[in-house]
């Protein structure tokens, strides 16, 4: 492939993992937190949203591995997706808590 477009899938895996962490942690701690389902979502909703991010990332990863679609840059793409997700959350935390 010209630009190894499958690396976008690995980027997405990393981003989903990063996105799942705050939702799962806030939900598991019993805190109200923003989710796609509302500004002040209940903890149970956030736990389920965080877990769904983890499950979707896992399903995509298993699919790519089964199809033998990866190379030495796959881990780098996944880490970039993860760290950009973490950075986005870290820079915008005040927006999410209000």
Number of C-alpha atoms within 10 A of each C-alpha: 5 4 7 12 9 15 19 15 20 26 22 22 25 26 23 23 25 24 20 22 20 19 27 24 16 19 22 15 11 14 16 18 22 21 17 10 11 10 13 17 17 18 22 17 21 29 22 16 21 25 17 16 21 20 15 15 21 15 12 15 19 12 12 15 11 10 9 9 14 17 11 7 12 18 15 15 20 22 19 17 23 22 16 16 21 19 13 13 16 11 9 11 12 9 9 13 11 9
